[in-house]
Amino acid sequence: MLEATLGPFMRSASFRKRVRNGLNAVGFDTTDWVRVVMYRECFAFVRSLDPQQLDALEISGGLQWSRAFDFRSYSATAYPGFDICAETMERRFDLIIADQVFEHLKWPMRAGRNVYQMLRPGGHFIICTPFMIRVHASPIDCSRWTEQGLSCLLQECGFPEDAITTASWGNRACVKSNFLKWRRHGWYRSLRNEPDFPVMVWAYARKPLDAPAA
């Protein structure tokens, strides 16, 4: 009876938020271990762009980015209502974010070209993808990229090579720990980087200022 009564509440967003805030308050980082460094570096990059001046779009948006920044405007798409492989929006954006999305796409090059089209000249694309992580269908899981591979993909989508910056993070302990369960960073898990064991790969790509308006 108690489980039936409390179950819906404990699954609610407000309850999860309270738990998350409580754990963070005592120093337990509830961020997925695989994403801690990625978010730190990507968020620092966004702050350097003056986010309050940006119209941002997130492909298959979650909570992390909208919670972290006070963008001038923030929009998010959701699959299958919007398919980035086949569609574009009429609006144009200063920043487009794809966080843990492209590995699940059948046609990532088509998606990247659609992103490029939806950016204003001078706009930025942030793409974050896993590498040494087990297959996780959502609803499918198709691709993995190294830093070099991600740069090549972005170039095929229209971004100049010299306008792309890539990065990665991972270590053997993180790779092994995520075989069975997505681990939280918690209090103690190592953030040491071992370049030969990248768990997460990301890139910033900028559309040239002189690119024709789409």
C-alpha positions in Angstrom: 0.0 0.0 0.0 2.8 2.4 0.9 4.7 1.6 -2.2 1.6 2.2 -4.3 1.0 5.5 -2.6 4.5 6.8 -2.8 5.6 5.3 -6.1 4.2 8.0 -8.4 5.6 10.7 -6.1 9.1 9.2 -6.0 9.1 8.9 -9.8 8.0 12.5 -10.2 10.3 15.2 -11.6 9.9 17.3 -8.4 11.0 14.5 -6.2 14.0 13.6 -8.4 15.0 17.3 -8.4 14.9 17.4 -4.5 17.0 14.3 -4.3 19.5 15.6 -6.8 19.8 19.0 -5.1 20.2 17.3 -1.7 23.0 15.0 -3.0 24.7 17.9 -4.7 24.5 20.0 -1.5 26.5 17.4 0.4 29.1 17.2 -2.4 27.8 14.1 -4.2 28.0 15.0 -7.9 24.9 13.4 -9.6 26.2 14.1 -13.1 26.9 10.9 -15.1 30.6 10.2 -14.6 31.1 9.9 -18.4 29.8 13.5 -18.9 31.4 15.5 -16.1 34.5 16.8 -18.0 32.5 17.3 -21.2 29.9 19.5 -19.4 32.6 21.5 -17.6 34.4 22.3 -20.8 31.4 22.8 -23.1 29.6 25.0 -20.5 32.8 27.1 -20.3 32.8 27.5 -24.0 29.1 28.6 -24.1 29.8 31.1 -21.3 32.5 32.6 -23.5 29.9 33.2 -26.2 27.7 35.4 -23.9 24.7 33.0 -23.8 22.2 35.8 -22.9 22.7 37.1 -26.5 22.1 33.7 -28.1 19.1 32.1 -29.7 19.8 28.4 -29.0 18.3 25.2 -30.3 18.8 21.8 -28.8 18.2 18.7 -30.8 16.3 16.2 -28.7 16.7 18.5 -25.7 17.1 17.5 -22.1 17.5 19.6 -19.0 21.2 20.1 -18.6 21.7 23.0 -21.0 18.4 24.8 -20.4 19.1 24.6 -16.7 22.6 25.9 -17.0 22.1 29.0 -19.1 19.8 31.9 -19.5 19.7 32.0 -23.3 18.0 34.9 -25.1 15.8 32.1 -26.4 15.9 28.4 -26.1 14.0 25.9 -28.2 14.2 22.1 -28.2 13.1 19.4 -30.7 11.8 15.9 -29.9 11.9 12.8 -32.0 9.8 11.6 -33.8 7.9 14.9 -34.0 11.0 16.4 -35.5 13.6 14.3 -37.4 16.9 16.2 -37.7 17.9 13.7 -40.5 15.0 14.9 -42.7 13.9 18.3 -41.5 14.9 21.8 -40.8 13.2 24.7 -39.1 12.5 28.0 -40.7 14.1 29.8 -37.8 17.9 30.4 -37.7 20.0 30.1 -34.5 23.2 31.3 -33.0 23.9 28.0 -31.2 22.7 24.5 -31.9 23.4 21.7 -29.4 23.3 17.9 -30.0 24.1 16.2 -26.8 24.2 12.3 -27.1 22.1 12.4 -30.2 24.2 11.7 -33.3 25.2 8.2 -32.3 21.5 7.3 -32.5 20.9 8.6 -36.0 20.7 6.5 -39.2 21.9 9.4 -41.3 24.3 11.6 -39.3 25.7 13.4 -42.3 22.2 14.5 -43.4 21.5 15.7 -39.9 24.8 17.7 -39.7 23.9 19.4 -43.0 20.5 20.3 -41.7 22.2 21.7 -38.6 24.5 23.8 -40.7 21.6 25.1 -42.7 19.8 26.2 -39.5 22.8 28.1 -38.1 23.1 31.8 -38.7 26.5 32.9 -40.3 29.0 32.9 -37.4 26.8 30.5 -35.4 28.2 27.6 -33.4 27.3 23.9 -33.3 28.2 21.8 -30.2 28.1 18.1 -30.7 28.8 15.6 -27.9 28.9 11.8 -28.6 30.1 8.7 -26.7 32.9 6.5 -27.9 34.0 3.7 -25.5 30.5 3.1 -24.2 28.3 0.0 -24.6 25.6 -0.1 -27.2 22.4 1.6 -25.9 19.5 1.7 -28.3 17.3 4.8 -28.0 15.6 3.6 -30.1 18.7 2.6 -32.1 22.4 3.0 -31.7 24.4 3.3 -34.9 27.7 5.2 -34.7 30.9 6.1 -32.8 33.5 8.7 -33.7 37.0 9.6 -32.5 38.0 13.2 -32.4 39.4 12.9 -36.0 36.3 11.1 -37.2 34.0 13.7 -35.7 36.0 16.5 -37.4 35.7 14.7 -40.7 32.0 14.3 -40.3 31.6 18.0 -39.6 33.7 18.9 -42.6 31.4 16.8 -44.8 28.5 18.7 -43.4 29.9 22.0 -44.5 32.0 23.3 -41.6 35.6 24.4 -42.5 38.3 22.3 -40.9 39.9 25.4 -39.3 36.5 26.3 -37.7 36.3 22.9 -35.8 37.7 22.2 -32.4 37.5 18.7 -31.0 38.1 17.3 -27.5 37.7 14.0 -25.6 37.9 12.6 -22.2 38.0 9.1 -20.6 40.0 6.6 -18.6 40.1 2.9 -18.2 38.3 2.9 -14.8 35.3 4.8 -16.3 35.2 2.5 -19.3 35.0 -0.6 -17.1 32.5 0.9 -14.6 30.0 1.6 -17.3 29.8 -2.0 -18.7 26.7 -2.6 -16.6 25.4 0.7 -15.2 25.7 4.4 -15.9 27.7 5.5 -12.9 27.4 8.9 -11.2 30.5 10.9 -10.5 29.7 10.9 -6.8 32.4 11.9 -4.4 35.5 10.3 -5.6 35.6 8.9 -9.1 38.7 9.8 -11.1 38.6 12.6 -13.7 42.1 11.8 -14.9 42.2 11.7 -18.7 43.8 8.8 -20.6 43.7 9.9 -24.2 43.8 6.3 -25.5 40.5 5.5 -23.7 38.1 8.2 -24.7 34.6 7.7 -23.2 33.2 11.0 -24.5 34.1 13.0 -27.6 32.8 16.5 -28.5 33.4 19.3 -30.9 32.6 23.0 -31.5 32.1 24.0 -35.1 31.5 27.5 -36.4 29.6 28.4 -39.6 31.7 31.0 -41.5 30.6 34.6 -41.2 30.5 35.0 -44.9 28.4 31.9 -45.5 25.4 32.6 -47.6 22.2 33.0 -45.7 20.1 29.8 -46.0 
